[in-house]
């Protein structure tokens, strides 16, 4: 596995986190940012919730990275 393949995999993972809907998926399982207060934020669950919200917050750069990957794949095959 090369570095480029690793970057593509990370981009796909970030895309998967960015499309999770808070109302339909996260709130039903108790994975909202409002429920994580105090020492719960430093737990593994709190860190994962923070990562999900960071991916959702950075959707525009994520779209740009997707466009760049698509263009590179078109030219390199």
PDB file of N, CA, C and O in Angstrom:
ATOM      1  N   UNK A   1       0.856  -1.175   0.000  1.00  0.00           N
ATOM      2  CA  UNK A   1       0.000   0.000   0.000  1.00  0.00           C
ATOM      3  C   UNK A   1       0.898   1.234   0.000  1.00  0.00           C
ATOM      4  O   UNK A   1       1.790   1.367   0.838  1.00  0.00           O
ATOM      5  N   UNK A   2       0.659   2.100  -0.916  1.00  0.00           N
ATOM      6  CA  UNK A   2       1.449   3.310  -1.028  1.00  0.00           C
ATOM      7  C   UNK A   2       0.860   4.464  -0.241  1.00  0.00           C
ATOM      8  O   UNK A   2      -0.235   4.382   0.316  1.00  0.00           O
ATOM      9  N   UNK A   3       1.619   5.530  -0.216  1.00  0.00           N
ATOM     10  CA  UNK A   3       1.188   6.726   0.499  1.00  0.00           C
ATOM     11  C   UNK A   3      -0.066   7.323  -0.128  1.00  0.00           C
ATOM     12  O   UNK A   3      -0.952   7.798   0.583  1.00  0.00           O
ATOM     13  N   UNK A   4      -0.142   7.299  -1.455  1.00  0.00           N
ATOM     14  CA  UNK A   4      -1.309   7.852  -2.154  1.00  0.00           C
ATOM     15  C   UNK A   4      -2.577   7.071  -1.798  1.00  0.00           C
ATOM     16  O   UNK A   4      -3.639   7.660  -1.598  1.00  0.00           O
ATOM     17  N   UNK A   5      -2.459   5.765  -1.722  1.00  0.00           N
ATOM     18  CA  UNK A   5      -3.606   4.924  -1.365  1.00  0.00           C
ATOM     19  C   UNK A   5      -4.049   5.204   0.068  1.00  0.00           C
ATOM     20  O   UNK A   5      -5.244   5.219   0.362  1.00  0.00           O
ATOM     21  N   UNK A   6      -3.093   5.422   0.947  1.00  0.00           N
ATOM     22  CA  UNK A   6      -3.417   5.769   2.328  1.00  0.00           C
ATOM     23  C   UNK A   6      -4.159   7.102   2.401  1.00  0.00           C
ATOM     24  O   UNK A   6      -5.128   7.233   3.150  1.00  0.00           O
ATOM     25  N   UNK A   7      -3.711   8.088   1.630  1.00  0.00           N
ATOM     26  CA  UNK A   7      -4.406   9.379   1.605  1.00  0.00           C
ATOM     27  C   UNK A   7      -5.828   9.245   1.064  1.00  0.00           C
ATOM     28  O   UNK A   7      -6.749   9.883   1.574  1.00  0.00           O
ATOM     29  N   UNK A   8      -6.009   8.428   0.047  1.00  0.00           N
ATOM     30  CA  UNK A   8      -7.355   8.208  -0.498  1.00  0.00           C
ATOM     31  C   UNK A   8      -8.252   7.539   0.532  1.00  0.00           C
ATOM     32  O   UNK A   8      -9.424   7.891   0.663  1.00  0.00           O
ATOM     33  N   UNK A   9      -7.714   6.594   1.248  1.00  0.00           N
ATOM     34  CA  UNK A   9      -8.497   5.920   2.292  1.00  0.00           C
ATOM     35  C   UNK A   9      -8.896   6.870   3.404  1.00  0.00           C
ATOM     36  O   UNK A   9     -10.028   6.820   3.886  1.00  0.00           O
ATOM     37  N   UNK A  10      -7.982   7.735   3.816  1.00  0.00           N
ATOM     38  CA  UNK A  10      -8.307   8.725   4.849  1.00  0.00           C
ATOM     39  C   UNK A  10      -9.358   9.716   4.364  1.00  0.00           C
ATOM     40  O   UNK A  10     -10.224  10.141   5.129  1.00  0.00           O
ATOM     41  N   UNK A  11      -9.276  10.078   3.089  1.00  0.00           N
ATOM     42  CA  UNK A  11     -10.279  10.985   2.522  1.00  0.00           C
ATOM     43  C   UNK A  11     -11.657  10.318   2.482  1.00  0.00           C
ATOM     44  O   UNK A  11     -12.665  10.961   2.777  1.00  0.00           O
ATOM     45  N   UNK A  12     -11.703   9.057   2.124  1.00  0.00           N
ATOM     46  CA  UNK A  12     -12.979   8.338   2.126  1.00  0.00           C
ATOM     47  C   UNK A  12     -13.550   8.220   3.536  1.00  0.00           C
ATOM     48  O   UNK A  12     -14.759   8.345   3.732  1.00  0.00           O
ATOM     49  N   UNK A  13     -12.686   7.981   4.513  1.00  0.00           N
ATOM     50  CA  UNK A  13     -13.122   7.910   5.904  1.00  0.00           C
ATOM     51  C   UNK A  13     -13.658   9.263   6.373  1.00  0.00           C
ATOM     52  O   UNK A  13     -14.679   9.313   7.060  1.00  0.00           O
ATOM     53  N   UNK A  14     -12.989  10.360   6.013  1.00  0.00           N
ATOM     54  CA  UNK A  14     -13.462  11.694   6.378  1.00  0.00           C
ATOM     55  C   UNK A  14     -14.796  11.997   5.708  1.00  0.00           C
ATOM     56  O   UNK A  14     -15.657  12.637   6.312  1.00  0.00           O
ATOM     57  N   UNK A  15     -14.981  11.541   4.461  1.00  0.00           N
ATOM     58  CA  UNK A  15     -16.262  11.713   3.781  1.00  0.00           C
ATOM     59  C   UNK A  15     -17.370  10.966   4.507  1.00  0.00           C
ATOM     60  O   UNK A  15     -18.484  11.472   4.641  1.00  0.00           O
ATOM     61  N   UNK A  16     -17.065   9.769   4.973  1.00  0.00           N
ATOM     62  CA  UNK A  16     -18.067   8.976   5.687  1.00  0.00           C
ATOM     63  C   UNK A  16     -18.480   9.652   6.987  1.00  0.00           C
ATOM     64  O   UNK A  16     -19.655   9.621   7.353  1.00  0.00           O
ATOM     65  N   UNK A  17     -17.532  10.259   7.686  1.00  0.00           N
ATOM     66  CA  UNK A  17     -17.856  10.954   8.930  1.00  0.00           C
ATOM     67  C   UNK A  17     -18.626  12.250   8.667  1.00  0.00           C
ATOM     68  O   UNK A  17     -19.473  12.648   9.466  1.00  0.00           O
ATOM     69  N   UNK A  18     -18.327  12.899   7.551  1.00  0.00           N
ATOM     70  CA  UNK A  18     -18.942  14.190   7.258  1.00  0.00           C
ATOM     71  C   UNK A  18     -20.422  14.066   6.905  1.00  0.00           C
ATOM     72  O   UNK A  18     -21.176  15.024   7.082  1.00  0.00           O
ATOM     73  N   UNK A  19     -20.848  12.915   6.414  1.00  0.00           N
ATOM     74  CA  UNK A  19     -22.243  12.796   5.986  1.00  0.00           C
ATOM     75  C   UNK A  19     -23.159  12.264   7.078  1.00  0.00           C
ATOM     76  O   UNK A  19     -24.363  12.134   6.854  1.00  0.00           O
ATOM     77  N   UNK A  20     -22.620  11.954   8.252  1.00  0.00           N
ATOM     78  CA  UNK A  20     -23.478  11.469   9.332  1.00  0.00           C
ATOM     79  C   UNK A  20     -24.414  12.580   9.785  1.00  0.00           C
ATOM     80  O   UNK A  20     -23.968  13.685  10.093  1.00  0.00           O
ATOM     81  N   UNK A  21     -25.685  12.295   9.825  1.00  0.00           N
ATOM     82  CA  UNK A  21     -26.696  13.266  10.212  1.00  0.00           C
ATOM     83  C   UNK A  21     -26.888  13.227  11.730  1.00  0.00           C
ATOM     84  O   UNK A  21     -27.054  12.158  12.317  1.00  0.00           O
ATOM     85  N   UNK A  22     -26.863  14.398  12.350  1.00  0.00           N
ATOM     86  CA  UNK A  22     -26.993  14.458  13.803  1.00  0.00           C
ATOM     87  C   UNK A  22     -28.372  14.004  14.279  1.00  0.00           C
ATOM     88  O   UNK A  22     -28.475  13.245  15.243  1.00  0.00           O
ATOM     89  N   UNK A  23     -29.417  14.457  13.620  1.00  0.00           N
ATOM     90  CA  UNK A  23     -30.775  14.129  14.058  1.00  0.00           C
ATOM     91  C   UNK A  23     -31.141  12.672  13.786  1.00  0.00           C
ATOM     92  O   UNK A  23     -31.770  12.025  14.624  1.00  0.00           O
ATOM     93  N   UNK A  24     -30.758  12.160  12.639  1.00  0.00           N
ATOM     94  CA  UNK A  24     -31.186  10.817  12.249  1.00  0.00           C
ATOM     95  C   UNK A  24     -30.294   9.714  12.790  1.00  0.00           C
ATOM     96  O   UNK A  24     -30.754   8.585  12.962  1.00  0.00           O
ATOM     97  N   UNK A  25     -29.035  10.010  13.062  1.00  0.00           N
ATOM     98  CA  UNK A  25     -28.124   8.949  13.463  1.00  0.00           C
ATOM     99  C   UNK A  25     -27.474   9.200  14.825  1.00  0.00           C
ATOM    100  O   UNK A  25     -27.532   8.347  15.711  1.00  0.00           O
ATOM    101  N   UNK A  26     -26.865  10.355  14.987  1.00  0.00           N
ATOM    102  CA  UNK A  26     -26.054  10.583  16.182  1.00  0.00           C
ATOM    103  C   UNK A  26     -26.885  10.795  17.439  1.00  0.00           C
ATOM    104  O   UNK A  26     -26.540  10.258  18.492  1.00  0.00           O
ATOM    105  N   UNK A  27     -27.971  11.562  17.361  1.00  0.00           N
ATOM    106  CA  UNK A  27     -28.765  11.872  18.550  1.00  0.00           C
ATOM    107  C   UNK A  27     -29.462  10.632  19.104  1.00  0.00           C
ATOM    108  O   UNK A  27     -29.628  10.511  20.318  1.00  0.00           O
ATOM    109  N   UNK A  28     -29.862   9.733  18.254  1.00  0.00           N
ATOM    110  CA  UNK A  28     -30.533   8.517  18.722  1.00  0.00           C
ATOM    111  C   UNK A  28     -29.612   7.620  19.531  1.00  0.00           C
ATOM    112  O   UNK A  28     -30.071   6.843  20.369  1.00  0.00           O
ATOM    113  N   UNK A  29     -28.326   7.725  19.282  1.00  0.00           N
ATOM    114  CA  UNK A  29     -27.356   6.892  19.982  1.00  0.00           C
ATOM    115  C   UNK A  29     -26.649   7.632  21.108  1.00  0.00           C
ATOM    116  O   UNK A  29     -25.758   7.079  21.753  1.00  0.00           O
ATOM    117  N   UNK A  30     -27.038   8.870  21.346  1.00  0.00           N
ATOM    118  CA  UNK A  30     -26.433   9.659  22.411  1.00  0.00           C
ATOM    119  C   UNK A  30     -25.050  10.179  22.073  1.00  0.00           C
ATOM    120  O   UNK A  30     -24.217  10.358  22.961  1.00  0.00           O
ATOM    121  N   UNK A  31     -24.800  10.421  20.793  1.00  0.00           N
ATOM    122  CA  UNK A  31     -23.483  10.865  20.350  1.00  0.00           C
ATOM    123  C   UNK A  31     -23.515  12.332  19.911  1.00  0.00           C
ATOM    124  O   UNK A  31     -22.981  12.664  18.853  1.00  0.00           O
ATOM    125  N   UNK A  32     -24.124  13.204  20.694  1.00  0.00           N
ATOM    126  CA  UNK A  32     -24.140  14.621  20.354  1.00  0.00           C
ATOM    127  C   UNK A  32     -23.076  15.346  21.155  1.00  0.00           C
ATOM    128  O   UNK A  32     -22.665  14.893  22.224  1.00  0.00           O
ATOM    129  N   UNK A  33     -22.645  16.453  20.636  1.00  0.00           N
ATOM    130  CA  UNK A  33     -21.612  17.244  21.290  1.00  0.00           C
ATOM    131  C   UNK A  33     -22.139  17.889  22.560  1.00  0.00           C
ATOM    132  O   UNK A  33     -21.366  18.163  23.479  1.00  0.00           O
ATOM    133  N   UNK A  34     -23.436  18.136  22.627  1.00  0.00           N
ATOM    134  CA  UNK A  34     -24.031  18.755  23.813  1.00  0.00           C
ATOM    135  C   UNK A  34     -23.993  17.816  25.018  1.00  0.00           C
ATOM    136  O   UNK A  34     -23.945  18.276  26.159  1.00  0.00           O
ATOM    137  N   UNK A  35     -24.014  16.520  24.776  1.00  0.00           N
ATOM    138  CA  UNK A  35     -23.997  15.556  25.876  1.00  0.00           C
ATOM    139  C   UNK A  35     -22.606  15.343  26.459  1.00  0.00           C
ATOM    140  O   UNK A  35     -22.463  14.822  27.564  1.00  0.00           O
ATOM    141  N   UNK A  36     -21.589  15.747  25.716  1.00  0.00           N
ATOM    142  CA  UNK A  36     -20.213  15.572  26.180  1.00  0.00           C
ATOM    143  C   UNK A  36     -19.773  16.826  26.941  1.00  0.00           C
ATOM    144  O   UNK A  36     -19.450  17.839  26.321  1.00  0.00           O
ATOM    145  N   UNK A  37     -19.758  16.770  28.247  1.00  0.00           N
ATOM    146  CA  UNK A  37     -19.338  17.908  29.059  1.00  0.00           C
ATOM    147  C   UNK A  37     -18.279  17.452  30.049  1.00  0.00           C
ATOM    148  O   UNK A  37     -18.267  16.297  30.477  1.00  0.00           O
ATOM    149  N   UNK A  38     -17.403  18.358  30.403  1.00  0.00           N
ATOM    150  CA  UNK A  38     -16.407  18.093  31.430  1.00  0.00           C
ATOM    151  C   UNK A  38     -15.441  16.990  31.070  1.00  0.00           C
ATOM    152  O   UNK A  38     -14.887  16.980  29.971  1.00  0.00           O
ATOM    153  N   UNK A  39     -15.230  16.054  31.992  1.00  0.00           N
ATOM    154  CA  UNK A  39     -14.236  14.999  31.754  1.00  0.00           C
ATOM    155  C   UNK A  39     -14.645  13.989  30.687  1.00  0.00           C
ATOM    156  O   UNK A  39     -13.809  13.212  30.225  1.00  0.00           O
ATOM    157  N   UNK A  40     -15.914  13.987  30.290  1.00  0.00           N
ATOM    158  CA  UNK A  40     -16.358  13.057  29.246  1.00  0.00           C
ATOM    159  C   UNK A  40     -15.750  13.403  27.894  1.00  0.00           C
ATOM    160  O   UNK A  40     -15.632  12.540  27.024  1.00  0.00           O
ATOM    161  N   UNK A  41     -15.362  14.671  27.714  1.00  0.00           N
ATOM    162  CA  UNK A  41     -14.804  15.084  26.431  1.00  0.00           C
ATOM    163  C   UNK A  41     -13.454  14.440  26.155  1.00  0.00           C
ATOM    164  O   UNK A  41     -13.080  14.254  24.997  1.00  0.00           O
ATOM    165  N   UNK A  42     -12.728  14.102  27.196  1.00  0.00           N
ATOM    166  CA  UNK A  42     -11.405  13.511  26.984  1.00  0.00           C
ATOM    167  C   UNK A  42     -11.466  11.992  26.843  1.00  0.00           C
ATOM    168  O   UNK A  42     -10.437  11.358  26.606  1.00  0.00           O
ATOM    169  N   UNK A  43     -12.641  11.402  26.984  1.00  0.00           N
ATOM    170  CA  UNK A  43     -12.776   9.959  26.800  1.00  0.00           C
ATOM    171  C   UNK A  43     -12.715   9.620  25.311  1.00  0.00           C
ATOM    172  O   UNK A  43     -12.757  10.510  24.461  1.00  0.00           O
ATOM    173  N   UNK A  44     -12.618   8.345  25.011  1.00  0.00           N
ATOM    174  CA  UNK A  44     -12.548   7.911  23.615  1.00  0.00           C
ATOM    175  C   UNK A  44     -13.814   8.305  22.862  1.00  0.00           C
ATOM    176  O   UNK A  44     -13.740   8.760  21.721  1.00  0.00           O
ATOM    177  N   UNK A  45     -14.974   8.132  23.493  1.00  0.00           N
ATOM    178  CA  UNK A  45     -16.242   8.499  22.862  1.00  0.00           C
ATOM    179  C   UNK A  45     -16.276  10.000  22.584  1.00  0.00           C
ATOM    180  O   UNK A  45     -16.727  10.423  21.520  1.00  0.00           O
ATOM    181  N   UNK A  46     -15.808  10.798  23.523  1.00  0.00           N
ATOM    182  CA  UNK A  46     -15.777  12.243  23.327  1.00  0.00           C
ATOM    183  C   UNK A  46     -14.840  12.658  22.204  1.00  0.00           C
ATOM    184  O   UNK A  46     -15.133  13.589  21.454  1.00  0.00           O
ATOM    185  N   UNK A  47     -13.704  11.961  22.090  1.00  0.00           N
ATOM    186  CA  UNK A  47     -12.761  12.266  21.017  1.00  0.00           C
ATOM    187  C   UNK A  47     -13.337  11.888  19.653  1.00  0.00           C
ATOM    188  O   UNK A  47     -13.138  12.613  18.678  1.00  0.00           O
ATOM    189  N   UNK A  48     -14.043  10.772  19.574  1.00  0.00           N
ATOM    190  CA  UNK A  48     -14.664  10.355  18.309  1.00  0.00           C
ATOM    191  C   UNK A  48     -15.760  11.330  17.915  1.00  0.00           C
ATOM    192  O   UNK A  48     -15.889  11.675  16.741  1.00  0.00           O
ATOM    193  N   UNK A  49     -16.548  11.779  18.879  1.00  0.00           N
ATOM    194  CA  UNK A  49     -17.601  12.766  18.593  1.00  0.00           C
ATOM    195  C   UNK A  49     -16.976  14.067  18.115  1.00  0.00           C
ATOM    196  O   UNK A  49     -17.490  14.694  17.188  1.00  0.00           O
ATOM    197  N   UNK A  50     -15.889  14.478  18.726  1.00  0.00           N
ATOM    198  CA  UNK A  50     -15.185  15.674  18.271  1.00  0.00           C
ATOM    199  C   UNK A  50     -14.662  15.529  16.856  1.00  0.00           C
ATOM    200  O   UNK A  50     -14.712  16.483  16.081  1.00  0.00           O
ATOM    201  N   UNK A  51     -14.157  14.341  16.499  1.00  0.00           N
ATOM    202  CA  UNK A  51     -13.679  14.094  15.142  1.00  0.00           C
ATOM    203  C   UNK A  51     -14.830  14.153  14.142  1.00  0.00           C
ATOM    204  O   UNK A  51     -14.674  14.699  13.050  1.00  0.00           O
ATOM    205  N   UNK A  52     -15.978  13.597  14.506  1.00  0.00           N
ATOM    206  CA  UNK A  52     -17.146  13.634  13.618  1.00  0.00           C
ATOM    207  C   UNK A  52     -17.575  15.078  13.367  1.00  0.00           C
ATOM    208  O   UNK A  52     -17.844  15.457  12.228  1.00  0.00           O
ATOM    209  N   UNK A  53     -17.639  15.872  14.414  1.00  0.00           N
ATOM    210  CA  UNK A  53     -18.055  17.267  14.250  1.00  0.00           C
ATOM    211  C   UNK A  53     -17.008  18.090  13.521  1.00  0.00           C
ATOM    212  O   UNK A  53     -17.359  19.030  12.807  1.00  0.00           O
ATOM    213  N   UNK A  54     -15.737  17.764  13.680  1.00  0.00           N
ATOM    214  CA  UNK A  54     -14.690  18.468  12.935  1.00  0.00           C
ATOM    215  C   UNK A  54     -14.800  18.173  11.441  1.00  0.00           C
ATOM    216  O   UNK A  54     -14.628  19.071  10.616  1.00  0.00           O
ATOM    217  N   UNK A  55     -15.086  16.924  11.093  1.00  0.00           N
ATOM    218  CA  UNK A  55     -15.264  16.576   9.681  1.00  0.00           C
ATOM    219  C   UNK A  55     -16.499  17.261   9.097  1.00  0.00           C
ATOM    220  O   UNK A  55     -16.493  17.677   7.938  1.00  0.00           O
ATOM    221  N   UNK A  56     -17.546  17.376   9.892  1.00  0.00           N
ATOM    222  CA  UNK A  56     -18.747  18.046   9.408  1.00  0.00           C
ATOM    223  C   UNK A  56     -18.516  19.552   9.271  1.00  0.00           C
ATOM    224  O   UNK A  56     -19.075  20.187   8.377  1.00  0.00           O
ATOM    225  N   UNK A  57     -17.702  20.117  10.146  1.00  0.00           N
ATOM    226  CA  UNK A  57     -17.435  21.546  10.102  1.00  0.00           C
ATOM    227  C   UNK A  57     -16.561  21.908   8.901  1.00  0.00           C
ATOM    228  O   UNK A  57     -16.708  22.989   8.331  1.00  0.00           O
ATOM    229  N   UNK A  58     -15.664  21.021   8.519  1.00  0.00           N
ATOM    230  CA  UNK A  58     -14.719  21.293   7.432  1.00  0.00           C
ATOM    231  C   UNK A  58     -15.170  20.668   6.116  1.00  0.00           C
ATOM    232  O   UNK A  58     -14.367  20.064   5.405  1.00  0.00           O
ATOM    233  N   UNK A  59     -16.429  20.810   5.798  1.00  0.00           N
ATOM    234  CA  UNK A  59     -16.958  20.210   4.567  1.00  0.00           C
ATOM    235  C   UNK A  59     -16.416  20.876   3.315  1.00  0.00           C
ATOM    236  O   UNK A  59     -16.146  20.185   2.333  1.00  0.00           O
ATOM    237  N   UNK A  60     -16.248  22.188   3.313  1.00  0.00           N
ATOM    238  CA  UNK A  60     -15.755  22.875   2.117  1.00  0.00           C
ATOM    239  C   UNK A  60     -14.338  22.434   1.764  1.00  0.00           C
ATOM    240  O   UNK A  60     -14.091  22.106   0.603  1.00  0.00           O
ATOM    241  N   UNK A  61     -13.390  22.409   2.710  1.00  0.00           N
ATOM    242  CA  UNK A  61     -12.071  21.868   2.337  1.00  0.00           C
ATOM    243  C   UNK A  61     -12.135  20.399   1.917  1.00  0.00           C
ATOM    244  O   UNK A  61     -11.355  19.961   1.072  1.00  0.00           O
ATOM    245  N   UNK A  62     -13.047  19.652   2.497  1.00  0.00           N
ATOM    246  CA  UNK A  62     -13.200  18.252   2.130  1.00  0.00           C
ATOM    247  C   UNK A  62     -13.684  18.124   0.687  1.00  0.00           C
ATOM    248  O   UNK A  62     -13.244  17.233  -0.039  1.00  0.00           O
ATOM    249  N   UNK A  63     -14.575  19.001   0.277  1.00  0.00           N
ATOM    250  CA  UNK A  63     -15.041  19.012  -1.112  1.00  0.00           C
ATOM    251  C   UNK A  63     -13.891  19.347  -2.051  1.00  0.00           C
ATOM    252  O   UNK A  63     -13.756  18.742  -3.114  1.00  0.00           O
ATOM    253  N   UNK A  64     -13.061  20.311  -1.660  1.00  0.00           N
ATOM    254  CA  UNK A  64     -11.915  20.680  -2.494  1.00  0.00           C
ATOM    255  C   UNK A  64     -10.919  19.533  -2.609  1.00  0.00           C
ATOM    256  O   UNK A  64     -10.396  19.283  -3.695  1.00  0.00           O
ATOM    257  N   UNK A  65     -10.647  18.831  -1.513  1.00  0.00           N
ATOM    258  CA  UNK A  65      -9.756  17.674  -1.563  1.00  0.00           C
ATOM    259  C   UNK A  65     -10.324  16.577  -2.456  1.00  0.00           C
ATOM    260  O   UNK A  65      -9.575  15.913  -3.172  1.00  0.00           O
ATOM    261  N   UNK A  66     -11.628  16.383  -2.421  1.00  0.00           N
ATOM    262  CA  UNK A  66     -12.261  15.396  -3.300  1.00  0.00           C
ATOM    263  C   UNK A  66     -12.090  15.775  -4.766  1.00  0.00           C
ATOM    264  O   UNK A  66     -11.810  14.916  -5.601  1.00  0.00           O
ATOM    265  N   UNK A  67     -12.255  17.044  -5.077  1.00  0.00           N
ATOM    266  CA  UNK A  67     -12.091  17.509  -6.459  1.00  0.00           C
ATOM    267  C   UNK A  67     -10.654  17.302  -6.916  1.00  0.00           C
ATOM    268  O   UNK A  67     -10.415  16.870  -8.044  1.00  0.00           O
ATOM    269  N   UNK A  68      -9.701  17.609  -6.051  1.00  0.00           N
ATOM    270  CA  UNK A  68      -8.288  17.420  -6.403  1.00  0.00           C
ATOM    271  C   UNK A  68      -7.983  15.945  -6.657  1.00  0.00           C
ATOM    272  O   UNK A  68      -7.301  15.606  -7.624  1.00  0.00           O
ATOM    273  N   UNK A  69      -8.489  15.073  -5.791  1.00  0.00           N
ATOM    274  CA  UNK A  69      -8.258  13.632  -5.956  1.00  0.00           C
ATOM    275  C   UNK A  69      -8.885  13.144  -7.254  1.00  0.00           C
ATOM    276  O   UNK A  69      -8.282  12.333  -7.956  1.00  0.00           O
ATOM    277  N   UNK A  70     -10.074  13.617  -7.587  1.00  0.00           N
ATOM    278  CA  UNK A  70     -10.746  13.192  -8.815  1.00  0.00           C
ATOM    279  C   UNK A  70      -9.950  13.638 -10.038  1.00  0.00           C
ATOM    280  O   UNK A  70      -9.775  12.866 -10.980  1.00  0.00           O
ATOM    281  N   UNK A  71      -9.467  14.879 -10.026  1.00  0.00           N
ATOM    282  CA  UNK A  71      -8.692  15.390 -11.161  1.00  0.00           C
ATOM    283  C   UNK A  71      -7.384  14.617 -11.319  1.00  0.00           C
ATOM    284  O   UNK A  71      -7.003  14.269 -12.436  1.00  0.00           O
ATOM    285  N   UNK A  72      -6.703  14.350 -10.219  1.00  0.00           N
ATOM    286  CA  UNK A  72      -5.451  13.584 -10.297  1.00  0.00           C
ATOM    287  C   UNK A  72      -5.713  12.181 -10.812  1.00  0.00           C
ATOM    288  O   UNK A  72      -4.944  11.665 -11.622  1.00  0.00           O
ATOM    289  N   UNK A  73      -6.801  11.552 -10.349  1.00  0.00           N
ATOM    290  CA  UNK A  73      -7.142  10.208 -10.818  1.00  0.00           C
ATOM    291  C   UNK A  73      -7.499  10.205 -12.305  1.00  0.00           C
ATOM    292  O   UNK A  73      -7.217   9.229 -13.001  1.00  0.00           O
ATOM    293  N   UNK A  74      -8.108  11.270 -12.796  1.00  0.00           N
ATOM    294  CA  UNK A  74      -8.443  11.339 -14.208  1.00  0.00           C
ATOM    295  C   UNK A  74      -7.183  11.384 -15.071  1.00  0.00           C
ATOM    296  O   UNK A  74      -7.142  10.782 -16.144  1.00  0.00           O
ATOM    297  N   UNK A  75      -6.164  12.092 -14.609  1.00  0.00           N
ATOM    298  CA  UNK A  75      -4.956  12.233 -15.402  1.00  0.00           C
ATOM    299  C   UNK A  75      -3.979  11.069 -15.234  1.00  0.00           C
ATOM    300  O   UNK A  75      -3.248  10.731 -16.165  1.00  0.00           O
ATOM    301  N   UNK A  76      -3.966  10.455 -14.046  1.00  0.00           N
ATOM    302  CA  UNK A  76      -2.987   9.380 -13.813  1.00  0.00           C
ATOM    303  C   UNK A  76      -3.581   7.982 -13.992  1.00  0.00           C
ATOM    304  O   UNK A  76      -2.847   7.008 -14.161  1.00  0.00           O
ATOM    305  N   UNK A  77      -4.878   7.892 -13.955  1.00  0.00           N
ATOM    306  CA  UNK A  77      -5.513   6.586 -14.169  1.00  0.00           C
ATOM    307  C   UNK A  77      -5.738   5.885 -12.950  1.00  0.00           C
ATOM    308  O   UNK A  77      -6.265   4.772 -12.966  1.00  0.00           O
TER     309      UNK A  77
END
